[in-house]
Amino acid sequence: MATANASTNYLERRILHYIFKNNSLSFSSKGDRIYVGLATAVSAAETGSLTEATFTNYARQQVAASGWTTVGADSTDTQTATNAANIEFPASGGTNNTITHVFVVDASSSGNILFVGALDASKVIASGDIFRINAGNLTIELK
């Protein structure tokens, strides 16, 4: 499941403030407060405007800092973070959704969306279905 991902304006602004200002706009959360969520539509990836999945039993999944593998060096143009283990969402209890995007956010509910990426192909989640992102299949890339 490759994604065409984009960082949000929120994240871009915080990165610059973290690097250059280290002020109140800097990050207040660390890597262990990263969650992966599912979306059924995205109207503006840059602003994090999306429609989150609503199938029965759905919940964002927390991925600790140890759950990501980072690759890249100061001498390379591309830096990546990839899920080191499967990310599995609870089985749907009845409500169908068509998942079109995956997103990374800094809270289990509400919060600030950091990255949004489209799936290669949409996936219908029906009753009893489990949506799983296999290890190594969710990659965030910065160039």
PyMOL CGO cylinders between C-alpha atoms (Angstrom):
from pymol import cmd
from pymol.cgo import CYLINDER

trace = [
    CYLINDER, 0.00, 0.00, 0.00, 2.02, 2.91, -1.22, 0.3, 1, 1, 1, 1, 1, 1,
    CYLINDER, 2.02, 2.91, -1.22, 0.67, 6.34, -0.56, 0.3, 1, 1, 1, 1, 1, 1,
    CYLINDER, 0.67, 6.34, -0.56, 1.11, 9.71, -2.13, 0.3, 1, 1, 1, 1, 1, 1,
    CYLINDER, 1.11, 9.71, -2.13, 1.53, 11.62, 1.09, 0.3, 1, 1, 1, 1, 1, 1,
    CYLINDER, 1.53, 11.62, 1.09, 1.67, 15.24, 1.98, 0.3, 1, 1, 1, 1, 1, 1,
    CYLINDER, 1.67, 15.24, 1.98, 2.58, 16.95, 5.20, 0.3, 1, 1, 1, 1, 1, 1,
    CYLINDER, 2.58, 16.95, 5.20, -0.02, 19.40, 6.45, 0.3, 1, 1, 1, 1, 1, 1,
    CYLINDER, -0.02, 19.40, 6.45, 0.48, 23.14, 6.79, 0.3, 1, 1, 1, 1, 1, 1,
    CYLINDER, 0.48, 23.14, 6.79, 0.27, 22.61, 10.57, 0.3, 1, 1, 1, 1, 1, 1,
    CYLINDER, 0.27, 22.61, 10.57, 3.25, 20.24, 10.54, 0.3, 1, 1, 1, 1, 1, 1,
    CYLINDER, 3.25, 20.24, 10.54, 5.34, 22.34, 8.16, 0.3, 1, 1, 1, 1, 1, 1,
    CYLINDER, 5.34, 22.34, 8.16, 4.87, 25.41, 10.34, 0.3, 1, 1, 1, 1, 1, 1,
    CYLINDER, 4.87, 25.41, 10.34, 5.78, 23.53, 13.53, 0.3, 1, 1, 1, 1, 1, 1,
    CYLINDER, 5.78, 23.53, 13.53, 8.92, 22.07, 11.95, 0.3, 1, 1, 1, 1, 1, 1,
    CYLINDER, 8.92, 22.07, 11.95, 10.14, 25.55, 11.03, 0.3, 1, 1, 1, 1, 1, 1,
    CYLINDER, 10.14, 25.55, 11.03, 9.30, 26.92, 14.48, 0.3, 1, 1, 1, 1, 1, 1,
    CYLINDER, 9.30, 26.92, 14.48, 10.98, 23.96, 16.14, 0.3, 1, 1, 1, 1, 1, 1,
    CYLINDER, 10.98, 23.96, 16.14, 14.16, 24.42, 14.11, 0.3, 1, 1, 1, 1, 1, 1,
    CYLINDER, 14.16, 24.42, 14.11, 14.37, 28.21, 14.08, 0.3, 1, 1, 1, 1, 1, 1,
    CYLINDER, 14.37, 28.21, 14.08, 12.36, 29.49, 17.04, 0.3, 1, 1, 1, 1, 1, 1,
    CYLINDER, 12.36, 29.49, 17.04, 11.85, 26.70, 19.60, 0.3, 1, 1, 1, 1, 1, 1,
    CYLINDER, 11.85, 26.70, 19.60, 8.82, 28.61, 20.82, 0.3, 1, 1, 1, 1, 1, 1,
    CYLINDER, 8.82, 28.61, 20.82, 5.20, 27.96, 21.70, 0.3, 1, 1, 1, 1, 1, 1,
    CYLINDER, 5.20, 27.96, 21.70, 4.45, 26.68, 18.20, 0.3, 1, 1, 1, 1, 1, 1,
    CYLINDER, 4.45, 26.68, 18.20, 6.99, 23.90, 18.69, 0.3, 1, 1, 1, 1, 1, 1,
    CYLINDER, 6.99, 23.90, 18.69, 5.80, 20.35, 19.21, 0.3, 1, 1, 1, 1, 1, 1,
    CYLINDER, 5.80, 20.35, 19.21, 4.29, 19.55, 22.57, 0.3, 1, 1, 1, 1, 1, 1,
    CYLINDER, 4.29, 19.55, 22.57, 4.10, 15.82, 21.90, 0.3, 1, 1, 1, 1, 1, 1,
    CYLINDER, 4.10, 15.82, 21.90, 6.81, 13.28, 21.40, 0.3, 1, 1, 1, 1, 1, 1,
    CYLINDER, 6.81, 13.28, 21.40, 6.96, 10.24, 19.11, 0.3, 1, 1, 1, 1, 1, 1,
    CYLINDER, 6.96, 10.24, 19.11, 4.92, 8.01, 21.44, 0.3, 1, 1, 1, 1, 1, 1,
    CYLINDER, 4.92, 8.01, 21.44, 1.85, 10.16, 20.79, 0.3, 1, 1, 1, 1, 1, 1,
    CYLINDER, 1.85, 10.16, 20.79, 1.52, 9.28, 17.11, 0.3, 1, 1, 1, 1, 1, 1,
    CYLINDER, 1.52, 9.28, 17.11, -1.70, 7.69, 15.86, 0.3, 1, 1, 1, 1, 1, 1,
    CYLINDER, -1.70, 7.69, 15.86, -2.70, 6.33, 12.47, 0.3, 1, 1, 1, 1, 1, 1,
    CYLINDER, -2.70, 6.33, 12.47, -6.26, 6.86, 11.27, 0.3, 1, 1, 1, 1, 1, 1,
    CYLINDER, -6.26, 6.86, 11.27, -8.41, 6.03, 8.26, 0.3, 1, 1, 1, 1, 1, 1,
    CYLINDER, -8.41, 6.03, 8.26, -10.35, 8.45, 6.08, 0.3, 1, 1, 1, 1, 1, 1,
    CYLINDER, -10.35, 8.45, 6.08, -13.20, 8.03, 3.62, 0.3, 1, 1, 1, 1, 1, 1,
    CYLINDER, -13.20, 8.03, 3.62, -12.53, 11.35, 1.85, 0.3, 1, 1, 1, 1, 1, 1,
    CYLINDER, -12.53, 11.35, 1.85, -10.01, 14.18, 1.84, 0.3, 1, 1, 1, 1, 1, 1,
    CYLINDER, -10.01, 14.18, 1.84, -10.99, 17.63, 0.64, 0.3, 1, 1, 1, 1, 1, 1,
    CYLINDER, -10.99, 17.63, 0.64, -7.68, 19.42, 1.35, 0.3, 1, 1, 1, 1, 1, 1,
    CYLINDER, -7.68, 19.42, 1.35, -4.65, 17.39, 2.47, 0.3, 1, 1, 1, 1, 1, 1,
    CYLINDER, -4.65, 17.39, 2.47, -2.58, 20.50, 3.18, 0.3, 1, 1, 1, 1, 1, 1,
    CYLINDER, -2.58, 20.50, 3.18, -5.01, 21.72, 5.82, 0.3, 1, 1, 1, 1, 1, 1,
    CYLINDER, -5.01, 21.72, 5.82, -5.85, 18.25, 7.12, 0.3, 1, 1, 1, 1, 1, 1,
    CYLINDER, -5.85, 18.25, 7.12, -9.48, 18.54, 5.99, 0.3, 1, 1, 1, 1, 1, 1,
    CYLINDER, -9.48, 18.54, 5.99, -10.81, 14.99, 5.80, 0.3, 1, 1, 1, 1, 1, 1,
    CYLINDER, -10.81, 14.99, 5.80, -13.71, 12.73, 6.67, 0.3, 1, 1, 1, 1, 1, 1,
    CYLINDER, -13.71, 12.73, 6.67, -12.63, 10.15, 9.21, 0.3, 1, 1, 1, 1, 1, 1,
    CYLINDER, -12.63, 10.15, 9.21, -13.86, 6.55, 9.06, 0.3, 1, 1, 1, 1, 1, 1,
    CYLINDER, -13.86, 6.55, 9.06, -16.96, 5.78, 11.13, 0.3, 1, 1, 1, 1, 1, 1,
    CYLINDER, -16.96, 5.78, 11.13, -17.36, 2.01, 10.87, 0.3, 1, 1, 1, 1, 1, 1,
    CYLINDER, -17.36, 2.01, 10.87, -18.47, 0.35, 14.11, 0.3, 1, 1, 1, 1, 1, 1,
    CYLINDER, -18.47, 0.35, 14.11, -15.49, -0.28, 16.47, 0.3, 1, 1, 1, 1, 1, 1,
    CYLINDER, -15.49, -0.28, 16.47, -13.19, 2.05, 14.49, 0.3, 1, 1, 1, 1, 1, 1,
    CYLINDER, -13.19, 2.05, 14.49, -10.45, 3.75, 16.51, 0.3, 1, 1, 1, 1, 1, 1,
    CYLINDER, -10.45, 3.75, 16.51, -7.17, 5.39, 15.58, 0.3, 1, 1, 1, 1, 1, 1,
    CYLINDER, -7.17, 5.39, 15.58, -4.22, 3.13, 16.30, 0.3, 1, 1, 1, 1, 1, 1,
    CYLINDER, -4.22, 3.13, 16.30, -1.29, 4.33, 18.37, 0.3, 1, 1, 1, 1, 1, 1,
    CYLINDER, -1.29, 4.33, 18.37, 2.18, 3.61, 17.02, 0.3, 1, 1, 1, 1, 1, 1,
    CYLINDER, 2.18, 3.61, 17.02, 4.97, 4.23, 19.52, 0.3, 1, 1, 1, 1, 1, 1,
    CYLINDER, 4.97, 4.23, 19.52, 8.29, 5.72, 18.49, 0.3, 1, 1, 1, 1, 1, 1,
    CYLINDER, 8.29, 5.72, 18.49, 9.77, 2.22, 18.57, 0.3, 1, 1, 1, 1, 1, 1,
    CYLINDER, 9.77, 2.22, 18.57, 7.18, 1.17, 15.96, 0.3, 1, 1, 1, 1, 1, 1,
    CYLINDER, 7.18, 1.17, 15.96, 8.80, 3.23, 13.20, 0.3, 1, 1, 1, 1, 1, 1,
    CYLINDER, 8.80, 3.23, 13.20, 11.96, 2.59, 11.21, 0.3, 1, 1, 1, 1, 1, 1,
    CYLINDER, 11.96, 2.59, 11.21, 13.68, 5.69, 9.87, 0.3, 1, 1, 1, 1, 1, 1,
    CYLINDER, 13.68, 5.69, 9.87, 16.02, 5.66, 6.89, 0.3, 1, 1, 1, 1, 1, 1,
    CYLINDER, 16.02, 5.66, 6.89, 18.17, 8.40, 5.46, 0.3, 1, 1, 1, 1, 1, 1,
    CYLINDER, 18.17, 8.40, 5.46, 21.40, 10.21, 6.07, 0.3, 1, 1, 1, 1, 1, 1,
    CYLINDER, 21.40, 10.21, 6.07, 22.45, 13.82, 5.99, 0.3, 1, 1, 1, 1, 1, 1,
    CYLINDER, 22.45, 13.82, 5.99, 23.89, 13.15, 2.53, 0.3, 1, 1, 1, 1, 1, 1,
    CYLINDER, 23.89, 13.15, 2.53, 20.63, 11.81, 1.00, 0.3, 1, 1, 1, 1, 1, 1,
    CYLINDER, 20.63, 11.81, 1.00, 17.76, 13.82, -0.41, 0.3, 1, 1, 1, 1, 1, 1,
    CYLINDER, 17.76, 13.82, -0.41, 15.02, 11.52, 0.85, 0.3, 1, 1, 1, 1, 1, 1,
    CYLINDER, 15.02, 11.52, 0.85, 14.27, 10.72, 4.50, 0.3, 1, 1, 1, 1, 1, 1,
    CYLINDER, 14.27, 10.72, 4.50, 11.64, 8.14, 5.41, 0.3, 1, 1, 1, 1, 1, 1,
    CYLINDER, 11.64, 8.14, 5.41, 9.78, 6.72, 8.38, 0.3, 1, 1, 1, 1, 1, 1,
    CYLINDER, 9.78, 6.72, 8.38, 8.10, 3.34, 7.85, 0.3, 1, 1, 1, 1, 1, 1,
    CYLINDER, 8.10, 3.34, 7.85, 5.91, 1.24, 10.15, 0.3, 1, 1, 1, 1, 1, 1,
    CYLINDER, 5.91, 1.24, 10.15, 8.04, -1.54, 11.63, 0.3, 1, 1, 1, 1, 1, 1,
    CYLINDER, 8.04, -1.54, 11.63, 5.08, -3.79, 12.55, 0.3, 1, 1, 1, 1, 1, 1,
    CYLINDER, 5.08, -3.79, 12.55, 1.53, -4.35, 11.35, 0.3, 1, 1, 1, 1, 1, 1,
    CYLINDER, 1.53, -4.35, 11.35, -0.98, -1.62, 12.21, 0.3, 1, 1, 1, 1, 1, 1,
    CYLINDER, -0.98, -1.62, 12.21, -4.33, -3.34, 12.69, 0.3, 1, 1, 1, 1, 1, 1,
    CYLINDER, -4.33, -3.34, 12.69, -7.71, -1.68, 13.17, 0.3, 1, 1, 1, 1, 1, 1,
    CYLINDER, -7.71, -1.68, 13.17, -10.57, -3.43, 15.03, 0.3, 1, 1, 1, 1, 1, 1,
    CYLINDER, -10.57, -3.43, 15.03, -13.02, -5.54, 13.03, 0.3, 1, 1, 1, 1, 1, 1,
    CYLINDER, -13.02, -5.54, 13.03, -15.96, -3.57, 11.75, 0.3, 1, 1, 1, 1, 1, 1,
    CYLINDER, -15.96, -3.57, 11.75, -19.08, -4.26, 13.75, 0.3, 1, 1, 1, 1, 1, 1,
    CYLINDER, -19.08, -4.26, 13.75, -21.53, -3.47, 11.00, 0.3, 1, 1, 1, 1, 1, 1,
    CYLINDER, -21.53, -3.47, 11.00, -21.22, -0.04, 9.40, 0.3, 1, 1, 1, 1, 1, 1,
    CYLINDER, -21.22, -0.04, 9.40, -19.62, -0.11, 5.95, 0.3, 1, 1, 1, 1, 1, 1,
    CYLINDER, -19.62, -0.11, 5.95, -17.02, 2.50, 4.94, 0.3, 1, 1, 1, 1, 1, 1,
    CYLINDER, -17.02, 2.50, 4.94, -14.89, 2.93, 1.83, 0.3, 1, 1, 1, 1, 1, 1,
    CYLINDER, -14.89, 2.93, 1.83, -11.38, 3.82, 2.98, 0.3, 1, 1, 1, 1, 1, 1,
    CYLINDER, -11.38, 3.82, 2.98, -9.52, 6.13, 0.58, 0.3, 1, 1, 1, 1, 1, 1,
    CYLINDER, -9.52, 6.13, 0.58, -6.73, 7.60, 2.74, 0.3, 1, 1, 1, 1, 1, 1,
    CYLINDER, -6.73, 7.60, 2.74, -4.54, 6.96, 5.75, 0.3, 1, 1, 1, 1, 1, 1,
    CYLINDER, -4.54, 6.96, 5.75, -3.46, 9.81, 8.01, 0.3, 1, 1, 1, 1, 1, 1,
    CYLINDER, -3.46, 9.81, 8.01, -1.03, 10.38, 10.86, 0.3, 1, 1, 1, 1, 1, 1,
    CYLINDER, -1.03, 10.38, 10.86, -2.20, 12.51, 13.79, 0.3, 1, 1, 1, 1, 1, 1,
    CYLINDER, -2.20, 12.51, 13.79, -0.91, 13.51, 17.24, 0.3, 1, 1, 1, 1, 1, 1,
    CYLINDER, -0.91, 13.51, 17.24, -3.92, 12.42, 19.34, 0.3, 1, 1, 1, 1, 1, 1,
    CYLINDER, -3.92, 12.42, 19.34, -6.34, 9.51, 19.74, 0.3, 1, 1, 1, 1, 1, 1,
    CYLINDER, -6.34, 9.51, 19.74, -9.25, 11.85, 18.97, 0.3, 1, 1, 1, 1, 1, 1,
    CYLINDER, -9.25, 11.85, 18.97, -9.31, 15.36, 17.52, 0.3, 1, 1, 1, 1, 1, 1,
    CYLINDER, -9.31, 15.36, 17.52, -5.68, 16.50, 17.55, 0.3, 1, 1, 1, 1, 1, 1,
    CYLINDER, -5.68, 16.50, 17.55, -3.58, 17.79, 14.69, 0.3, 1, 1, 1, 1, 1, 1,
    CYLINDER, -3.58, 17.79, 14.69, -3.25, 15.89, 11.44, 0.3, 1, 1, 1, 1, 1, 1,
    CYLINDER, -3.25, 15.89, 11.44, 0.41, 15.67, 10.41, 0.3, 1, 1, 1, 1, 1, 1,
    CYLINDER, 0.41, 15.67, 10.41, 0.38, 13.63, 7.19, 0.3, 1, 1, 1, 1, 1, 1,
    CYLINDER, 0.38, 13.63, 7.19, -2.30, 12.45, 4.78, 0.3, 1, 1, 1, 1, 1, 1,
    CYLINDER, -2.30, 12.45, 4.78, -1.78, 9.84, 2.06, 0.3, 1, 1, 1, 1, 1, 1,
    CYLINDER, -1.78, 9.84, 2.06, -4.07, 8.30, -0.55, 0.3, 1, 1, 1, 1, 1, 1,
    CYLINDER, -4.07, 8.30, -0.55, -4.30, 4.53, -0.87, 0.3, 1, 1, 1, 1, 1, 1,
    CYLINDER, -4.30, 4.53, -0.87, -3.32, 2.95, -4.20, 0.3, 1, 1, 1, 1, 1, 1,
    CYLINDER, -3.32, 2.95, -4.20, -6.88, 1.60, -4.32, 0.3, 1, 1, 1, 1, 1, 1,
    CYLINDER, -6.88, 1.60, -4.32, -9.90, 2.28, -2.12, 0.3, 1, 1, 1, 1, 1, 1,
    CYLINDER, -9.90, 2.28, -2.12, -10.95, -0.51, 0.25, 0.3, 1, 1, 1, 1, 1, 1,
    CYLINDER, -10.95, -0.51, 0.25, -14.53, -1.21, 1.33, 0.3, 1, 1, 1, 1, 1, 1,
    CYLINDER, -14.53, -1.21, 1.33, -14.74, -2.20, 4.99, 0.3, 1, 1, 1, 1, 1, 1,
    CYLINDER, -14.74, -2.20, 4.99, -17.80, -4.37, 5.61, 0.3, 1, 1, 1, 1, 1, 1,
    CYLINDER, -17.80, -4.37, 5.61, -19.02, -6.05, 8.78, 0.3, 1, 1, 1, 1, 1, 1,
    CYLINDER, -19.02, -6.05, 8.78, -16.32, -8.31, 10.20, 0.3, 1, 1, 1, 1, 1, 1,
    CYLINDER, -16.32, -8.31, 10.20, -13.53, -6.86, 8.05, 0.3, 1, 1, 1, 1, 1, 1,
    CYLINDER, -13.53, -6.86, 8.05, -10.21, -5.89, 9.61, 0.3, 1, 1, 1, 1, 1, 1,
    CYLINDER, -10.21, -5.89, 9.61, -8.15, -3.16, 7.96, 0.3, 1, 1, 1, 1, 1, 1,
    CYLINDER, -8.15, -3.16, 7.96, -4.45, -3.94, 8.35, 0.3, 1, 1, 1, 1, 1, 1,
    CYLINDER, -4.45, -3.94, 8.35, -1.41, -2.01, 7.20, 0.3, 1, 1, 1, 1, 1, 1,
    CYLINDER, -1.41, -2.01, 7.20, 1.33, -4.61, 6.91, 0.3, 1, 1, 1, 1, 1, 1,
    CYLINDER, 1.33, -4.61, 6.91, 4.78, -3.86, 8.30, 0.3, 1, 1, 1, 1, 1, 1,
    CYLINDER, 4.78, -3.86, 8.30, 6.74, -1.73, 5.86, 0.3, 1, 1, 1, 1, 1, 1,
    CYLINDER, 6.74, -1.73, 5.86, 3.68, -0.62, 3.87, 0.3, 1, 1, 1, 1, 1, 1,
    CYLINDER, 3.68, -0.62, 3.87, 3.14, 2.83, 5.38, 0.3, 1, 1, 1, 1, 1, 1,
    CYLINDER, 3.14, 2.83, 5.38, 5.98, 5.15, 4.50, 0.3, 1, 1, 1, 1, 1, 1,
    CYLINDER, 5.98, 5.15, 4.50, 6.21, 8.85, 5.25, 0.3, 1, 1, 1, 1, 1, 1,
    CYLINDER, 6.21, 8.85, 5.25, 8.73, 10.50, 2.98, 0.3, 1, 1, 1, 1, 1, 1,
    CYLINDER, 8.73, 10.50, 2.98, 10.34, 13.92, 3.19, 0.3, 1, 1, 1, 1, 1, 1,
    CYLINDER, 10.34, 13.92, 3.19, 12.42, 15.26, 0.31, 0.3, 1, 1, 1, 1, 1, 1,
]
cmd.load_cgo(trace, "trace")
